[in-house]
Amino acid sequence: MDKKTILITGASSGIGLACADRLSQRGWTVIGASRRGTSGGAWQGVAMDVDDEGSVSEGIAGVVAEHGRVDAVLANAGWGLAGSAEQTSMVDAHAQMETNFWGAVRVVHAVLPVMRARGGGRLVLTSSIGGVIGIPFQAFYSASKFALEGYGEALAYEVEPFNVHVTLVEPGNFKTGFTRSRRLVSVPNDDPYAGAREKAIGLMERDEEHGAAPGDVAKVVERVLAARRPPRRVSAGKFDERIGLIAKRLIPFRVFERAARSSLGV
Ligand SMILES: NC(=O)c1ccc[n+]([C@@H]2O[C@H](COP(=O)([O-])OP(=O)(O)OC[C@H]3O[C@@H](n4cnc5c(N)ncnc54)[C@H](OP(=O)(O)O)[C@@H]3O)[C@@H](O)[C@H]2O)c1
């Protein structure tokens, strides 16, 4: 049987794990990459740090050597950084971009020649609602996903002639390991942002704890991969979160901003 092969980064937990489990059940050969390199049993785990160029190129070369193909990639590895923009050190800000933006770029760079040589492929990039709507006290997380949105949109024009299709998946709040692995920026004792920061971060953590199950994103990704003409963007999650994306794109920004404040906790 002609089984298609997908590489999923960030497969050891949450959304990536749910996608790896679902797609392997649906007949895909799944290679799930993460720093831990754990496997879900039904699919193959591989250790890969998307922050590290050598690790990514070695990992993808290994997949190609073993399977001879990469039909699709879900570039999904990521983590969150929370704190005021002013108090975020350049080191922390760079680290956030390194994984969430440059990590996805590294994987795409390594895999595109393989896809072009085989006559096509699918690139699915895990963005976020925070990649369309700026999230207060997550400025660099939002920046990393806004960057991914611009990159994916531009890339799509370039690779379409090679039958490579790009989709940005924009999840709302999901209950995963994301909340636990969020890094908080260090703050001074006399922190002028303390009250606002604690309120906004508290609200976002509550929303994630009550978030949808990551299997919902897996269903969306499965649909994207099966579509003959995959969408450029697709959202996943609760309706009241996804409606924010439509509102941001349709209504005057000042009106949107006023309405968004309470759900953003500011
Ligand atoms: N949960 C949400 O509410 C939500 C909403 C919108 C978007 N997202 C996005 O969804 C994606 C997955 O997040 P999640 O919610 O599933 O969180 P999660 O449960 O914490 O999973 C994150 C995954 O990324 C991997 N990872 C982190 N840094 C990595 C690196 N440098 N190299 C390779 N793998 C790395 C982690 O594995 P290791 O630690 O083993 O490396 C883990 O498998 C992220 O891009 C996130 O921004 C999440």
The ligand as an ORCA input file, in Angstrom:
! r2SCAN-3c Opt
* xyz 0 1
  N      -2.457     24.926     23.777
  C      -2.951     26.009     23.228
  O      -3.900     26.631     23.786
  C      -2.411     26.516     21.911
  C      -3.134     27.522     21.259
  C      -2.666     28.006     20.040
  C      -1.505     27.501     19.487
  N      -0.805     26.532     20.145
  C       0.436     26.049     19.519
  O       0.363     24.656     19.370
  C       1.693     24.137     19.313
  C       1.762     22.921     20.218
  O       1.556     23.346     21.556
  P       0.760     22.466     22.625
  O      -0.368     23.272     23.094
  O       0.531     21.114     22.121
  O       1.836     22.484     23.813
  P       2.648     21.305     24.531
  O       1.708     20.261     24.998
  O       3.525     21.977     25.525
  O       3.529     20.700     23.347
  C       4.623     21.409     22.822
  C       5.470     20.456     22.002
  O       6.544     21.190     21.402
  C       7.764     20.486     21.638
  N       8.886     21.418     21.622
  C       9.045     22.556     22.351
  N      10.231     23.122     22.061
  C      10.826     22.330     21.116
  C      12.056     22.375     20.404
  N      12.952     23.348     20.614
  N      12.328     21.402     19.501
  C      11.454     20.398     19.289
  N      10.264     20.290     19.934
  C       9.964     21.250     20.843
  C       7.543     19.797     22.981
  O       8.349     18.630     23.108
  P       9.735     18.523     23.903
  O       9.588     19.324     25.153
  O       9.895     17.036     24.118
  O      10.747     19.059     22.969
  C       6.088     19.357     22.842
  O       6.010     18.137     22.132
  C       2.620     25.271     19.685
  O       3.216     25.797     18.518
  C       1.694     26.290     20.314
  O       2.163     27.601     20.160
  C      -1.234     26.031     21.345
*
